[in-house]
């Protein structure tokens, strides 16, 4: 059994939601990006997902709305990336 999460400073509480919001914004612009920028965007989206989850658990910065935002951002990002690839005939 691990130790309970240590509450972090007040400024860190909104960070997971901000990262999820950024991922949601990336999903919106993904289809309009140059093809060379898309792999980097996928990398940034994946890393932001890992980081927001780690911060939320580590600093006990979780909320119901944050969990919902994270799930919506994840699905929107994947759908945007796959939809773009399908629309361009790559998949």
N, C-alpha and C positions, 0 to 999 in steps of 0.2 A: 504494500500500500504506500503510495507516494504522499508527499507533503501537500497540503492545500495550497492553491495559488496565492502568491503574495500580492496584495493590492498595490498597484503602482501609483505614481503621482497622478494628480487630477488631469494633467494635460494629455496623458496617454489614453484616457478612456475613449475619446472619439476616433482614435487612429484606426482601429479595425474597420469602422464604418466608412471612414474616408477612403481607405484602401479598396473596400468593396465598391464604393461609389466611383472610384477611378476605373476599376475594372468594368463597371457598367458603361462608363463613358467610352472606354476603349472598344467595347462591343459595338457601340454606335458608330464609331469612325472606322472600324476595321475594314469594311468593304471599300472605303474610299482611299485607303492607303496604297502607296506604291508597292508592288509585289516584293521589292527588296526589303521593305520595312516590316513586312508581315511576320517573318520569323522572329524578329526582335520583339515585336508586339506580343506574340504568343509567349515568349520567354518572360516578358515583364508581367503579363497577365497571370501566368503560372506562379511566378515568384511572389506576386502580390497576394495571391490566394494562400500560399504557404505562410507568408509573413503575417497576414491578418489573423489567421487561425492561431498561430503561435503567440502573438501578442495578446489576443483575447483570452487564451487559456492561461498564459504565464502571469498576466497582470489582472486577471479576473475582470476583464473589460467586456463582459458578455451581456447581451440583452436579447429579448424576444425579437425586436425589430432588427437588430444586428444579424441574428441568425437568418431571418427572412431575407434581408438585403443581400447577405452572402450567397444564399441559395439562388436567388433571382439573378445576381450578377454572374455566378458560375454558369448557369444555364444559358443566359443571354450571350455570354462570351463564346461558349461552345457552339451555339446555334449560329451566331454571326460568322464565326470562322468556317464552319462546315458549309453554311449556306453560300458564303462567298466562293468557296472552292467548287461547289456544285454548280453555281451560276456561271462560273468561268470555264466549266468543262474539265476541271482538274481532277474531279472525283466522279 
